[in-house]
Amino acid sequence: MLVTTFGIDLAKSSFSLHGVDKDGNVVLKKNVTRKNTIIYRQYAHLPDWY
């Protein structure tokens, strides 16, 4: 699972994360609250540029 395109939709109290691979297949689709964003990043194994 290699995310080549990453999108983020910012809202007041939550984020919608969306990632696709080089073929356009969805490999990440997640809604997280601002409070849980740091915790999610630690366990999602996302690259440092996230």
C-alpha positions in Angstrom: 0.0 0.0 0.0 1.8 3.1 -1.3 -0.1 6.3 -1.2 0.8 8.5 -4.1 -1.9 11.1 -3.8 -3.1 12.3 -0.4 -6.0 14.6 0.3 -7.3 16.2 3.4 -10.6 17.9 4.0 -10.4 20.3 7.0 -13.4 20.9 9.1 -13.9 22.7 12.4 -13.6 19.6 14.6 -12.6 16.8 12.3 -10.5 15.8 9.3 -11.4 13.5 6.3 -8.3 11.8 5.0 -8.2 10.2 1.5 -5.3 8.5 -0.2 -5.0 6.7 -3.6 -2.2 4.6 -5.1 -0.6 5.2 -8.6 -3.5 3.3 -10.2 -6.2 5.4 -8.6 -7.3 2.8 -6.1 -8.4 4.1 -2.7 -6.0 2.9 -0.1 -6.9 5.3 2.7 -10.3 6.7 3.7 -10.6 7.8 7.3 -12.4 10.5 9.3 -10.7 11.6 12.5 -11.3 14.3 15.1 -8.8 17.0 15.8 -8.3 15.4 19.2 -7.3 12.0 17.7 -5.3 13.2 14.8 -1.9 12.9 16.5 -2.8 9.4 17.9 -4.0 8.3 14.4 -0.8 9.4 12.7 1.3 7.4 15.2 -0.5 4.1 14.4 -1.3 4.6 10.7 2.4 4.2 9.6 2.0 7.3 7.4 5.2 8.8 5.9 6.8 11.8 7.6 5.5 14.3 5.0 1.9 13.7 6.3 
